[in-house]
Amino acid sequence: MNELFNEILTNVSSEITLPSALITILVAVLMGLAIAFTYYMTQDEAMFQRSFAVTLMMLPVIMAVIILFIGSNIARAFSMAGTLSIIRFRSAPGDPKDIGFIFFDIAAGLSCGVGLYGYGAVFVIILCVGLIVTERLRLFEKKAVQKTLKITVPEDLNYEGTFDEILKRYSKSYSLYRIKTTDLGSLLELCYHLTMEPGQNEREFLNELRVRNGNLNISLSVRQIPKK
């Protein structure tokens, strides 16, 4: 560690001028702000994390400064890589899009560190605009929603075909995947997987089902796909 920092202190000053370093840091800050703002504009409110947005603003600056320190010195590059390998990152799985933003930040920081401000700015602007447009136009959004329907029926009800006519009208497809007894065997719970189009009147859908199941419990929820 001491050798690494001595190398940095003795060599960086001869290769980097203060004005160029300040310009690099300023451009990296602006790129980080643009990327963080794009994250803010394109992320769902439920998934948005302020701390992650602040991190997105910081990363390009950190990457740019690291590249400035390394320069073209191969020995310094290997020393820096060895030092950084000590760090271990631990984080809970989140939105896969977050990983893309991290790589976005790294690329922006690298462009600043090597002095390619113009190309880096064009890259950041095009990708930020593309992400915002994609979000505003809702591109690649699934037009059908997977949901789980649970219907409670009396034990003596012949449930086969009882709800089929309603399910066909309100869903693109459906399948009965589980039947179980509840309330000490006096009731049955029918569990369906549904594929529903957005905009369906769920209240009317549930009301029609209640007429046929004797006004017993019914639940409709977004289907949770188990992680592999």
C-alpha positions as a LaTeX table, in Angstrom:
\begin{tabular}{lrrr}
\hline
Residue & $x$ (\AA) & $y$ (\AA) & $z$ (\AA) \\
\hline
Met1 & 0.00 & 0.00 & 0.00 \\
Asn2 & 2.75 & 2.47 & 0.93 \\
Glu3 & 4.59 & 1.77 & $-2.31$ \\
Leu4 & 1.41 & 2.31 & $-4.29$ \\
Phe5 & 0.63 & 5.68 & $-2.74$ \\
Asn6 & 4.27 & 6.80 & $-3.01$ \\
Glu7 & 4.13 & 5.90 & $-6.71$ \\
Ile8 & 0.96 & 7.92 & $-7.13$ \\
Leu9 & 2.25 & 10.97 & $-5.26$ \\
Thr10 & 5.59 & 11.05 & $-7.06$ \\
Asn11 & 4.36 & 10.40 & $-10.59$ \\
Val12 & 0.83 & 11.75 & $-10.92$ \\
Ser13 & 1.82 & 15.37 & $-10.40$ \\
Ser14 & 4.20 & 15.22 & $-13.37$ \\
Glu15 & 1.60 & 13.76 & $-15.70$ \\
Ile16 & $-1.61$ & 15.51 & $-14.62$ \\
Thr17 & $-2.13$ & 19.24 & $-14.39$ \\
Leu18 & $-4.58$ & 20.76 & $-11.95$ \\
Pro19 & $-6.78$ & 22.38 & $-14.65$ \\
Ser20 & $-7.09$ & 19.09 & $-16.60$ \\
Ala21 & $-7.92$ & 17.19 & $-13.42$ \\
Leu22 & $-10.60$ & 19.73 & $-12.48$ \\
Ile23 & $-12.12$ & 19.57 & $-15.96$ \\
Thr24 & $-12.18$ & 15.76 & $-15.82$ \\
Ile25 & $-13.87$ & 15.77 & $-12.42$ \\
Leu26 & $-16.40$ & 18.43 & $-13.48$ \\
Val27 & $-17.36$ & 16.57 & $-16.67$ \\
Ala28 & $-17.65$ & 13.31 & $-14.69$ \\
Val29 & $-19.95$ & 15.02 & $-12.17$ \\
Leu30 & $-22.19$ & 16.32 & $-14.97$ \\
Met31 & $-22.35$ & 12.87 & $-16.56$ \\
Gly32 & $-23.13$ & 11.30 & $-13.19$ \\
Leu33 & $-25.93$ & 13.82 & $-12.61$ \\
Ala34 & $-27.39$ & 13.07 & $-16.05$ \\
Ile35 & $-27.33$ & 9.32 & $-15.39$ \\
Ala36 & $-28.78$ & 9.71 & $-11.88$ \\
Phe37 & $-31.57$ & 11.94 & $-13.24$ \\
Thr38 & $-32.32$ & 9.36 & $-15.95$ \\
Tyr39 & $-32.57$ & 6.69 & $-13.24$ \\
Tyr40 & $-34.96$ & 8.95 & $-11.32$ \\
Met41 & $-37.11$ & 9.51 & $-14.42$ \\
Thr42 & $-37.28$ & 5.87 & $-15.53$ \\
Gln43 & $-37.53$ & 3.94 & $-12.26$ \\
Asp44 & $-40.82$ & 2.91 & $-10.69$ \\
Glu45 & $-41.65$ & 4.75 & $-7.48$ \\
Ala46 & $-41.83$ & 1.50 & $-5.52$ \\
Met47 & $-38.33$ & 0.48 & $-6.70$ \\
Phe48 & $-36.64$ & 3.90 & $-6.57$ \\
Gln49 & $-33.76$ & 4.24 & $-4.11$ \\
Arg50 & $-32.33$ & 7.67 & $-3.37$ \\
Ser51 & $-29.08$ & 6.17 & $-2.12$ \\
Phe52 & $-28.61$ & 4.37 & $-5.44$ \\
Ala53 & $-29.23$ & 7.60 & $-7.36$ \\
Val54 & $-26.54$ & 9.33 & $-5.28$ \\
Thr55 & $-24.20$ & 6.40 & $-5.97$ \\
Leu56 & $-24.82$ & 6.78 & $-9.71$ \\
Met57 & $-23.72$ & 10.40 & $-9.43$ \\
Met58 & $-20.52$ & 9.40 & $-7.58$ \\
Leu59 & $-19.33$ & 6.45 & $-9.67$ \\
Pro60 & $-18.23$ & 8.32 & $-12.84$ \\
Val61 & $-16.13$ & 10.69 & $-10.73$ \\
Ile62 & $-14.52$ & 7.81 & $-8.84$ \\
Met63 & $-13.77$ & 5.91 & $-12.06$ \\
Ala64 & $-12.36$ & 9.00 & $-13.75$ \\
Val65 & $-10.03$ & 9.76 & $-10.82$ \\
Ile66 & $-8.83$ & 6.14 & $-10.73$ \\
Ile67 & $-7.99$ & 6.30 & $-14.43$ \\
Leu68 & $-6.16$ & 9.60 & $-13.87$ \\
Phe69 & $-4.09$ & 8.01 & $-11.10$ \\
Ile70 & $-3.26$ & 4.97 & $-13.21$ \\
Gly71 & $-2.45$ & 6.81 & $-16.43$ \\
Ser72 & $-0.28$ & 4.72 & $-18.74$ \\
Asn73 & 1.81 & 3.21 & $-15.93$ \\
Ile74 & 1.37 & $-0.59$ & $-16.14$ \\
Ala75 & 2.94 & $-1.24$ & $-12.74$ \\
Arg76 & 0.61 & 1.28 & $-11.14$ \\
Ala77 & $-2.37$ & $-0.35$ & $-12.86$ \\
Phe78 & $-1.54$ & $-3.77$ & $-11.44$ \\
Ser79 & $-0.89$ & $-2.28$ & $-7.99$ \\
Met80 & $-4.23$ & $-0.48$ & $-8.05$ \\
Ala81 & $-6.02$ & $-3.64$ & $-9.18$ \\
Gly82 & $-4.45$ & $-5.58$ & $-6.33$ \\
Thr83 & $-5.50$ & $-2.94$ & $-3.83$ \\
Leu84 & $-9.09$ & $-2.78$ & $-5.08$ \\
Ser85 & $-9.38$ & $-6.59$ & $-5.06$ \\
Ile86 & $-9.37$ & $-6.42$ & $-1.26$ \\
Ile87 & $-12.80$ & $-4.75$ & $-1.37$ \\
Arg88 & $-15.84$ & $-7.02$ & $-1.25$ \\
Phe89 & $-19.31$ & $-5.87$ & $-2.24$ \\
Arg90 & $-22.44$ & $-7.28$ & $-0.65$ \\
Ser91 & $-25.89$ & $-6.30$ & $-1.87$ \\
Ala92 & $-29.35$ & $-7.82$ & $-2.00$ \\
Pro93 & $-30.72$ & $-8.75$ & $-5.44$ \\
Gly94 & $-32.62$ & $-5.85$ & $-6.94$ \\
Asp95 & $-33.92$ & $-4.61$ & $-10.26$ \\
Pro96 & $-31.76$ & $-6.07$ & $-13.09$ \\
Lys97 & $-31.85$ & $-2.61$ & $-14.69$ \\
Asp98 & $-29.72$ & $-1.35$ & $-11.78$ \\
Ile99 & $-26.79$ & $-3.43$ & $-13.05$ \\
Gly100 & $-27.09$ & $-1.74$ & $-16.42$ \\
Phe101 & $-26.94$ & 1.70 & $-14.77$ \\
Ile102 & $-23.77$ & 0.68 & $-12.92$ \\
Phe103 & $-22.06$ & $-0.32$ & $-16.18$ \\
Phe104 & $-23.40$ & 2.89 & $-17.72$ \\
Asp105 & $-21.63$ & 4.82 & $-14.95$ \\
Ile106 & $-18.40$ & 2.88 & $-15.40$ \\
Ala107 & $-18.31$ & 3.59 & $-19.14$ \\
Ala108 & $-18.96$ & 7.30 & $-18.55$ \\
Gly109 & $-16.22$ & 7.47 & $-15.92$ \\
Leu110 & $-13.74$ & 5.70 & $-18.20$ \\
Ser111 & $-14.44$ & 8.13 & $-21.04$ \\
Cys112 & $-13.72$ & 11.06 & $-18.72$ \\
Gly113 & $-10.60$ & 9.44 & $-17.29$ \\
Val114 & $-9.00$ & 8.95 & $-20.71$ \\
Gly115 & $-9.99$ & 12.47 & $-21.84$ \\
Leu116 & $-12.64$ & 11.52 & $-24.43$ \\
Tyr117 & $-15.12$ & 14.08 & $-23.15$ \\
Gly118 & $-16.93$ & 14.62 & $-26.44$ \\
Tyr119 & $-17.47$ & 10.95 & $-27.22$ \\
Gly120 & $-18.45$ & 10.30 & $-23.61$ \\
Ala121 & $-20.99$ & 13.14 & $-23.65$ \\
Val122 & $-22.54$ & 11.88 & $-26.90$ \\
Phe123 & $-22.74$ & 8.36 & $-25.44$ \\
Val124 & $-24.39$ & 9.55 & $-22.21$ \\
Ile125 & $-26.87$ & 11.86 & $-23.98$ \\
Ile126 & $-27.97$ & 9.24 & $-26.52$ \\
Leu127 & $-28.42$ & 6.49 & $-23.94$ \\
Cys128 & $-30.18$ & 8.74 & $-21.42$ \\
Val129 & $-32.61$ & 10.01 & $-24.05$ \\
Gly130 & $-33.17$ & 6.45 & $-25.28$ \\
Leu131 & $-33.97$ & 5.21 & $-21.78$ \\
Ile132 & $-36.40$ & 8.06 & $-21.08$ \\
Val133 & $-38.17$ & 7.59 & $-24.43$ \\
Thr134 & $-38.40$ & 3.84 & $-23.84$ \\
Glu135 & $-39.99$ & 4.45 & $-20.45$ \\
Arg136 & $-42.40$ & 7.14 & $-21.68$ \\
Leu137 & $-43.60$ & 5.01 & $-24.61$ \\
Arg138 & $-43.79$ & 1.93 & $-22.37$ \\
Leu139 & $-41.83$ & $-0.10$ & $-24.92$ \\
Phe140 & $-41.30$ & $-3.83$ & $-24.24$ \\
Glu141 & $-44.08$ & $-3.76$ & $-21.64$ \\
Lys142 & $-46.06$ & $-6.97$ & $-21.46$ \\
Lys143 & $-49.62$ & $-6.44$ & $-22.67$ \\
Ala144 & $-50.98$ & $-9.26$ & $-20.53$ \\
Val145 & $-50.71$ & $-9.64$ & $-16.77$ \\
Gln146 & $-50.27$ & $-12.95$ & $-14.97$ \\
Lys147 & $-52.58$ & $-13.19$ & $-11.95$ \\
Thr148 & $-53.62$ & $-15.73$ & $-9.36$ \\
Leu149 & $-57.32$ & $-16.22$ & $-8.58$ \\
Lys150 & $-58.53$ & $-18.04$ & $-5.48$ \\
Ile151 & $-62.23$ & $-18.89$ & $-5.18$ \\
Thr152 & $-63.79$ & $-20.42$ & $-2.07$ \\
Val153 & $-66.79$ & $-22.65$ & $-2.77$ \\
Pro154 & $-69.03$ & $-24.91$ & $-0.64$ \\
Glu155 & $-67.96$ & $-28.53$ & $-0.48$ \\
Asp156 & $-71.17$ & $-29.74$ & $-2.12$ \\
Leu157 & $-70.91$ & $-27.35$ & $-5.12$ \\
Asn158 & $-70.12$ & $-28.99$ & $-8.46$ \\
Tyr159 & $-67.35$ & $-26.54$ & $-9.40$ \\
Glu160 & $-66.45$ & $-28.19$ & $-12.72$ \\
Gly161 & $-67.47$ & $-25.72$ & $-15.44$ \\
Thr162 & $-69.23$ & $-23.41$ & $-12.97$ \\
Phe163 & $-66.86$ & $-20.47$ & $-13.54$ \\
Asp164 & $-65.59$ & $-21.27$ & $-17.04$ \\
Glu165 & $-67.92$ & $-18.91$ & $-18.89$ \\
Ile166 & $-66.87$ & $-15.94$ & $-16.73$ \\
Leu167 & $-63.19$ & $-16.80$ & $-16.86$ \\
Lys168 & $-63.26$ & $-16.99$ & $-20.67$ \\
Arg169 & $-64.78$ & $-13.51$ & $-20.94$ \\
Tyr170 & $-62.36$ & $-11.78$ & $-18.60$ \\
Ser171 & $-59.08$ & $-13.61$ & $-19.34$ \\
Lys172 & $-57.03$ & $-14.64$ & $-22.35$ \\
Ser173 & $-56.26$ & $-18.00$ & $-20.77$ \\
Tyr174 & $-56.68$ & $-19.73$ & $-17.44$ \\
Ser175 & $-55.80$ & $-22.99$ & $-15.73$ \\
Leu176 & $-56.91$ & $-24.64$ & $-12.49$ \\
Tyr177 & $-53.69$ & $-25.68$ & $-10.77$ \\
Arg178 & $-54.74$ & $-26.54$ & $-7.22$ \\
Ile179 & $-57.78$ & $-27.54$ & $-5.17$ \\
Lys180 & $-57.60$ & $-27.70$ & $-1.39$ \\
Thr181 & $-60.00$ & $-27.99$ & 1.52 \\
Thr182 & $-60.43$ & $-25.26$ & 4.12 \\
Asp183 & $-62.50$ & $-24.66$ & 7.24 \\
Leu184 & $-62.20$ & $-28.29$ & 8.46 \\
Gly185 & $-63.18$ & $-29.66$ & 5.07 \\
Ser186 & $-66.49$ & $-27.80$ & 4.78 \\
Leu187 & $-65.17$ & $-25.52$ & 2.02 \\
Leu188 & $-62.98$ & $-25.90$ & $-1.05$ \\
Glu189 & $-60.47$ & $-23.37$ & $-2.41$ \\
Leu190 & $-59.96$ & $-23.34$ & $-6.18$ \\
Cys191 & $-56.68$ & $-21.77$ & $-7.34$ \\
Tyr192 & $-56.34$ & $-20.53$ & $-10.94$ \\
His193 & $-53.53$ & $-19.00$ & $-13.00$ \\
Leu194 & $-55.00$ & $-16.25$ & $-15.23$ \\
Thr195 & $-53.61$ & $-14.21$ & $-18.10$ \\
Met196 & $-55.58$ & $-10.96$ & $-18.18$ \\
Glu197 & $-55.51$ & $-8.00$ & $-20.54$ \\
Pro198 & $-54.86$ & $-4.57$ & $-18.94$ \\
Gly199 & $-58.00$ & $-2.48$ & $-18.46$ \\
Gln200 & $-60.34$ & $-5.31$ & $-17.49$ \\
Asn201 & $-62.98$ & $-4.32$ & $-14.95$ \\
Glu202 & $-61.84$ & $-6.46$ & $-12.04$ \\
Arg203 & $-64.70$ & $-5.35$ & $-9.79$ \\
Glu204 & $-67.34$ & $-6.61$ & $-12.23$ \\
Phe205 & $-65.28$ & $-9.78$ & $-12.70$ \\
Leu206 & $-65.26$ & $-10.50$ & $-8.96$ \\
Asn207 & $-68.95$ & $-9.61$ & $-8.58$ \\
Glu208 & $-69.93$ & $-12.15$ & $-11.24$ \\
Leu209 & $-67.85$ & $-14.81$ & $-9.52$ \\
Arg210 & $-69.45$ & $-14.03$ & $-6.13$ \\
Val211 & $-72.91$ & $-14.71$ & $-7.55$ \\
Arg212 & $-71.84$ & $-18.27$ & $-8.38$ \\
Asn213 & $-69.81$ & $-19.14$ & $-5.29$ \\
Gly214 & $-72.39$ & $-18.06$ & $-2.73$ \\
Asn215 & $-70.63$ & $-14.79$ & $-1.83$ \\
Leu216 & $-67.72$ & $-16.61$ & $-0.18$ \\
Asn217 & $-64.13$ & $-15.36$ & $-0.17$ \\
Ile218 & $-62.45$ & $-14.55$ & $-3.51$ \\
Ser219 & $-58.95$ & $-13.12$ & $-3.97$ \\
Leu220 & $-57.23$ & $-11.85$ & $-7.12$ \\
Ser221 & $-53.53$ & $-10.99$ & $-7.01$ \\
Val222 & $-50.57$ & $-10.51$ & $-9.34$ \\
Arg223 & $-48.89$ & $-13.83$ & $-9.88$ \\
Gln224 & $-45.49$ & $-14.17$ & $-8.22$ \\
Ile225 & $-43.10$ & $-16.10$ & $-10.47$ \\
Pro226 & $-40.72$ & $-18.17$ & $-8.32$ \\
Lys227 & $-37.04$ & $-17.41$ & $-8.82$ \\
Lys228 & $-34.92$ & $-20.23$ & $-10.20$ \\
\hline
\end{tabular}
